[in-house]
Amino acid sequence: MLYHHQQPDAIMPDGINFLDEVLTQLMTERGLGRDCEDAELVAVRLISLFQSGIRDRDMLRKMATPP
């Protein structure tokens, strides 16, 4: 029997794909590469927001980047 043990803050593959799409959109809009420091900061913020329960794409986009 296979048991599925998920950590409370684990992000499953669908979540990773979703966050990748959001990050790609944000970086494209800002003309930034994915390997810059700004992209890393946005990615960290996206993950934190996602783990806190925010799943709405527009809300993540607004909250993940500074004004």
Secondary structure as GFF3:
##gff-version 3
##sequence-region A 1 67
A	DSSP	alpha_helix	13	30	.	.	.	ID=ss1
A	DSSP	alpha_helix	37	51	.	.	.	ID=ss2
A	DSSP	alpha_helix	57	64	.	.	.	ID=ss3
###
